[in-house]
Amino acid sequence: MDERGISYEGTPPVAATGEHRVALVIGNAGYKHGKPLPNPHNNAKAIADMFARLEFELHQHRTGLTTHWHQDLGLLEMRRVFADFAIKVETADMAVLYFSGHGLEIDGENNLLPVDPDLKHVRADRRYWMTTN
């Protein structure tokens, strides 16, 4: 049990299963055209720490990252990170995407928002739609 009272008992380590597990963790808090969100960075760190303890390979797009999760991704970087992760998913036995930040439903599709769009114009500008469907 960790310091937050979460137990990982019953989850076998990778060595025992031989599975290739990958995770992409993103915390977007610093939206450029809105009030910063208070929790995404803390949430992403906690989730990334949990995945690391469960022996997931945590995706790192940028070289020299000091954390094992991504924060405050703009549109272009978010697209690059998702494209790189999609390649890793092809050979993985298990893949997880965790996103903490703004999202919205547009035309019945769920979308994750990068930090750089003007939130007032997101519905009209499909370039910023990062659909989860």
C-alpha positions as CSV (number, residue, x, y, z in Angstrom):
1,M,0.0,0.0,0.0
2,D,1.4,3.4,-0.9
3,E,1.3,6.7,1.0
4,R,-2.2,7.4,-0.4
5,G,-3.6,4.1,0.8
6,I,-3.7,2.6,-2.7
7,S,-2.9,-1.1,-2.9
8,Y,-1.3,-2.7,-6.0
9,E,-1.7,-6.2,-4.5
10,G,-2.8,-8.8,-7.1
11,T,-1.2,-7.0,-10.0
12,P,1.6,-9.2,-11.2
13,P,4.9,-7.5,-12.1
14,V,5.9,-7.6,-15.8
15,A,8.7,-10.1,-15.0
16,A,6.0,-12.6,-13.9
17,T,3.7,-12.1,-16.9
18,G,6.2,-11.3,-19.7
19,E,3.8,-8.6,-20.8
20,H,4.9,-5.4,-22.6
21,R,2.9,-2.7,-20.9
22,V,3.1,0.9,-22.1
23,A,1.5,4.1,-20.7
24,L,1.2,7.7,-21.9
25,V,0.4,10.2,-19.1
26,I,-0.4,13.8,-19.8
27,G,-1.2,16.6,-17.4
28,N,-2.4,19.8,-19.1
29,A,-2.9,22.6,-16.6
30,G,-1.4,25.8,-18.1
31,Y,-4.0,26.7,-20.7
32,K,-2.9,29.9,-22.4
33,H,-6.3,31.4,-22.8
34,G,-7.9,30.5,-19.5
35,K,-7.4,30.1,-15.8
36,P,-4.8,27.4,-15.0
37,L,-6.2,24.2,-13.7
38,P,-5.1,23.3,-10.1
39,N,-4.8,19.5,-10.3
40,P,-3.6,18.1,-13.6
41,H,0.1,18.1,-12.8
42,N,-0.4,16.4,-9.4
43,N,-2.8,13.9,-10.9
44,A,-0.5,13.0,-13.8
45,K,2.5,12.6,-11.5
46,A,0.6,10.3,-9.1
47,I,-0.7,8.2,-12.0
48,A,2.7,8.0,-13.7
49,D,4.3,7.0,-10.4
50,M,1.7,4.2,-10.1
51,F,2.3,2.9,-13.6
52,A,6.1,3.0,-12.9
53,R,5.6,0.8,-9.8
54,L,3.5,-1.5,-11.9
55,E,6.4,-1.8,-14.4
56,F,4.8,0.0,-17.3
57,E,7.1,1.6,-19.8
58,L,6.2,5.3,-19.6
59,H,6.3,7.1,-22.9
60,Q,8.7,10.0,-23.2
61,H,8.5,11.9,-26.4
62,R,11.0,14.7,-25.6
63,T,14.6,13.8,-24.9
64,G,15.9,15.1,-21.6
65,L,12.5,15.0,-19.8
66,T,13.0,15.3,-16.1
67,T,9.7,13.6,-15.4
68,H,8.1,10.4,-16.7
69,W,5.0,12.2,-17.8
70,H,4.1,15.0,-20.1
71,Q,2.8,18.4,-19.1
72,D,1.2,21.4,-20.8
73,L,1.3,20.1,-24.4
74,G,0.4,22.4,-27.2
75,L,-1.3,21.1,-30.4
76,L,1.7,20.2,-32.4
77,E,3.5,18.5,-29.5
78,M,0.4,16.6,-28.5
79,R,-0.1,15.3,-32.0
80,R,3.6,14.2,-32.1
81,V,3.3,12.5,-28.7
82,F,0.1,10.6,-29.8
83,A,1.7,9.5,-33.1
84,D,4.8,8.2,-31.3
85,F,2.7,6.4,-28.7
86,A,0.5,4.8,-31.4
87,I,3.7,3.1,-32.7
88,K,4.5,1.7,-29.3
89,V,0.9,0.5,-28.9
90,E,1.3,-1.7,-31.9
91,T,3.7,-4.0,-30.2
92,A,2.4,-3.7,-26.6
93,D,0.3,-6.3,-24.8
94,M,-1.4,-3.6,-22.7
95,A,-1.6,0.2,-23.4
96,V,-3.0,3.0,-21.3
97,L,-3.6,6.6,-22.0
98,Y,-4.2,8.9,-19.0
99,F,-5.1,12.6,-19.6
100,S,-5.8,15.2,-17.0
101,G,-6.9,18.6,-18.3
102,H,-9.7,20.1,-20.3
103,G,-11.8,18.0,-22.6
104,L,-15.1,18.5,-24.3
105,E,-17.7,16.8,-26.4
106,I,-18.2,18.1,-29.9
107,D,-20.7,16.4,-32.3
108,G,-20.8,13.3,-30.1
109,E,-17.0,12.9,-30.0
110,N,-14.9,13.3,-26.9
111,N,-11.9,15.5,-27.3
112,L,-8.8,16.2,-25.2
113,L,-7.6,19.8,-25.4
114,P,-4.0,21.0,-25.9
115,V,-3.0,24.1,-23.9
116,D,-2.7,26.6,-26.8
117,P,-6.2,27.1,-28.4
118,D,-8.4,30.0,-27.5
119,L,-11.2,28.0,-25.7
120,K,-13.8,30.4,-27.1
121,H,-13.1,29.2,-30.6
122,V,-12.4,25.4,-30.2
123,R,-15.8,24.3,-31.3
124,A,-15.4,26.1,-34.7
125,D,-11.7,25.1,-35.3
126,R,-11.4,21.4,-35.9
127,R,-7.5,21.6,-35.8
128,Y,-7.7,21.5,-32.1
129,W,-9.9,18.5,-31.8
130,M,-7.9,15.6,-30.4
131,T,-10.6,13.0,-30.5
132,T,-10.7,9.9,-28.3
133,N,-13.0,7.9,-30.5
